[in-house]
Amino acid sequence: MIDQKWVGIFSSLYRGRTDAWGSVDGGCMKTPVTEDNYRLHLDAKTSLGVYMLRDDGTCSFAAIDIDQKDFARALAIKNELKALNIHAYISASRSKGYHVSMYAEDKWVARDIRRVLAGVLKKLGLDPKTEIFPKQDVIDQKVLRYGNYINIPCFGALRPFMSDDQKDLPIIIALPLIKRTPESVIQAAVKALPADAPAPPAVPGKTRGPKKKHPPCISMISMGVQQGARDEAAFALARHYLDMQYTEDEVLALMKEWDKKNKPPFGNDKELETKVKSAQKGYAFGCSSIKNGILSSCCPGEDRCDWLIESNKEKKKKGTLKEITFMETPDYLFEEAVNLIKQEALYIAYNKTTGQISKQQQLEIGETTFIPVLDESINEGCVLMPNGIEEYGETLDLVKQIRQHIYKYVDMEASMMEFAAWYVLMTWVSDRLRTVGYFRFSGDTGTGKSRALDVLGRLCYKPMMLSGAITPAPIYRLIRRFRGTLVLDEADFSDSSEKSEVITILNCGFEKGRPIVRCSKDDPNTLEILPCFGPKCFATRFSFDDVALEARCMTSKMEETERDDIVSILDDAYFNEEMSLRNKLLLWRFRHYNKIEYNSMANIDIGKLEPRVKQTSLPYALMFKDFPDVLAEFRIFIHNYQEELVQKRYDSEQGKIVTAFFTLATEQGRNYISSKMITDYCNENYKLDITPQKVGKILVSLKLLTQKRRVKGVQQHYINWEPSTMRKIHRRYMADKEDFRQLFADDPSYAKEGDEPPMDLEV
């Protein structure tokens, strides 16, 4: 048994209310507190929780409760208090954390010591997982008659005081070391607080200024509900009060007052305690707590709820409310769906293990709330979303449905229609890929390219419907916000700087990890990292001047249709079919998202292709790698497509220069061709009106180098014949690979048998 001397000192340090005390199991014992309570506590017989806040708003001690095993945090708080001349002491707590306690010479104003402790926590950046005791500035007789109690230290050998080097201190050593702090020190610390120092969280009550505004649904529920709605109402109320920083005890007190208004009431405190504990384990209060159940009549509508509007504004400022359209967690995929008629947006949740589908109004991850996007870009049809989920059968069934939909409204080649359908599928898992190709419709006015772009583009993943008049800034914002498919009509760009930047976006956007980086206009020292990756569809009248961009496009050449069965105006039937397909594609995305293995593309054999064509084609092939017939058809298609690209190069100005070079090399010898000779040949035979300087630039771009050589007494620059480079140029620019094959007679791996090597000129 501990000596009475130490009981007296200990009880004087932890002076609190004398009309109630807290038990270790969470109960409030409404019996007088005497020294016997402290003795039983020190003897480890009955743990004592002290209600420290008095009716006049004063207290004799205060504490910071650290709810984690972090002694360094406790020591930092103690040292910061020491700098304010406040004596503080560390003890272990019941929760395996620590208490940092301080004691008044007589008493302190609770509001003042709480402000000082809140300032210390803010300065140290240690607000999370810490609580300030007392928890209120004053007692609210209606909400919580006694405030909150704190379990005090030294329960026998448990919860000991601790030295700065984290050693346990027996009570007979610790108590003589404790010094009390006068009220004047606390007042000085209050005056030293910054002007913007926040008050610590406290439960709003009549004696603490105006009450916090409650949402209208909570105000209605708090007036009492009928028996069938009591359970859901209890959870919603408790969850809301907890979110407003009410303590568990305070929530329970409020729930008891509320229960008196119910018809009939629960009439059972234990049942209400169960509701509160259940709410503690649940998600934060949100509209889904009300609008989707039997309490829906309490909801005035999100667009008319001033509380929700103001709450969302405040959360956005703090960064705890974010708008997103897609999220993946270890267990779920979440995708946004929008009902424009009802002006509702929600998340469709897909369980990656079970395949189960559910719906959620918002997502709670840690302290951050995620909500769907419903802005002007969606309302005005700039960005398109599914409105639900529909079954599609097997992948080939879905491709057939897409193909039939395209055929019904667009006249295009059958082979292009097939791979247009697969392109749509690819866009729905494009965020699982590292590279994506582009799909382009090309043709003159009246050939149906804009119709084709609409029909195909609107089926793609989150299509962002834009025109060629678009500037770079909104493209960046839309890609960052939606991460969808850029659908760009009239994409024939002039040479203006803005259009040049759009071309840069398209060039860099085929591969992940290639954002546009530029300096902010407002602050040149700040870098802007601008996203551009994602699938893209275009409609153009002409080919792109930029060769790199042209090679990244799979192009369908459009011609004026002669079919009479294609409607001239898209009606409701079309839009209903389109939405149904988008809903089916969403389900396909859910089922295949984690099946897309980008690295498996290395095992797909689509034959020998140019690197850029192969890079563009393989993401397509990944969609149907398990369908041999489709893959075989694609191999034929893509090789024919590569031949078309080569023909385009052959017909281009650059191609004519290459042809001139090979022609002259055949006639004059491989190592005796100059830029001037090529210039003269092109101007005479192709009527190009080109200069030697331009020819020289093109030759440099082809990695063709020159060297001075003397021929028949005349010294000038001749192009070096480097076999590896020449093979690549021949492959890329000769539509007929047999043309000029004799130039490679000395290259067994490339030359045709029987070719004779050309004769060089004598030096």
HELIX and SHEET records of a PDB file:
HELIX    1   1 GLN A    4  LEU A   13  1                                  10    
HELIX    2   2 GLU A   35  LEU A   42  1                                   8    
HELIX    3   3 PHE A   71  ALA A   83  1                                  13    
HELIX    4   4 ALA A  110  LEU A  124  1                                  15    
HELIX    5   5 ILE A  171  LEU A  177  1                                   7    
HELIX    6   6 GLU A  183  LYS A  191  1                                   9    
HELIX    7   7 LYS A  206  ARG A  208  5                                   3    
HELIX    8   8 PRO A  216  ILE A  221  1                                   6    
HELIX    9   9 GLN A  227  ALA A  229  5                                   3    
HELIX   10  10 ARG A  230  ASP A  243  1                                  14    
HELIX   11  11 GLU A  248  ASP A  259  1                                  12    
HELIX   12  12 ASP A  269  LYS A  281  1                                  13    
HELIX   13  13 SER A  288  LYS A  291  1                                   4    
HELIX   14  14 SER A  296  CYS A  298  5                                   3    
HELIX   15  15 GLU A  302  ARG A  304  5                                   3    
HELIX   16  16 ASP A  306  LYS A  318  1                                  13    
HELIX   17  17 GLU A  376  ASN A  379  1                                   4    
HELIX   18  18 THR A  395  TYR A  409  1                                  15    
HELIX   19  19 ALA A  414  THR A  427  1                                  14    
HELIX   20  20 SER A  430  ARG A  432  5                                   3    
HELIX   21  21 LYS A  449  GLY A  457  1                                   9    
HELIX   22  22 PRO A  472  PHE A  482  1                                  11    
HELIX   23  23 SER A  497  CYS A  508  1                                  12    
HELIX   24  24 VAL A  547  ALA A  551  1                                   5    
HELIX   25  25 ASP A  572  HIS A  592  1                                  21    
HELIX   26  26 TYR A  593  LYS A  595  5                                   3    
HELIX   27  27 TYR A  598  ASN A  603  5                                   6    
HELIX   28  28 PRO A  611  MET A  623  1                                  13    
HELIX   29  29 PRO A  628  ASP A  651  1                                  24    
HELIX   30  30 GLU A  653  GLN A  668  1                                  16    
HELIX   31  31 SER A  675  ASN A  685  1                                  11    
HELIX   32  32 PRO A  692  SER A  701  1                                  10    
HELIX   33  33 PRO A  723  TYR A  733  1                                  11    
HELIX   34  34 ARG A  741  PHE A  744  5                                   4    
SHEET    1   A 4 CYS A  28  MET A  29  0                                        
SHEET    2   A 4 TRP A  21  GLY A  22 -1                                        
SHEET    3   A 4 GLY A  49  TYR A  51 -1                                        
SHEET    4   A 4 TYR A 149  ASN A 151 -1                                        
SHEET    1   B 6 THR A 130  PHE A 133  0                                        
SHEET    2   B 6 THR A  58  ILE A  66 -1                                        
SHEET    3   B 6 TYR A  98  VAL A 109 -1                                        
SHEET    4   B 6 TYR A  89  ALA A  92 -1                                        
SHEET    5   B 6 PHE A 161  MET A 162 -1                                        
SHEET    6   B 6 ASP A 168  LEU A 169 -1                                        
SHEET    1   C 3 LEU A 321  GLU A 323  0                                        
SHEET    2   C 3 THR A 368  ILE A 371  1                                        
SHEET    3   C 3 LEU A 363  ILE A 365 -1                                        
SHEET    1   D 4 PHE A 326  GLU A 328  0                                        
SHEET    2   D 4 TYR A 332  ASN A 339 -1                                        
SHEET    3   D 4 GLU A 344  ASN A 351 -1                                        
SHEET    4   D 4 ILE A 357  GLN A 360 -1                                        
SHEET    1   E 5 PRO A 463  SER A 467  0                                        
SHEET    2   E 5 THR A 485  ASP A 489  1                                        
SHEET    3   E 5 LYS A 536  THR A 540  1                                        
SHEET    4   E 5 TYR A 438  SER A 442  1                                        
SHEET    5   E 5 CYS A 553  LYS A 557  1                                        
SHEET    1   F 2 ILE A 516  CYS A 519  0                                        
SHEET    2   F 2 LEU A 527  LEU A 530 -1                                        
SHEET    1   G 2 THR A 706  VAL A 711  0                                        
SHEET    2   G 2 VAL A 714  ILE A 719 -1                                        
END                                                                             
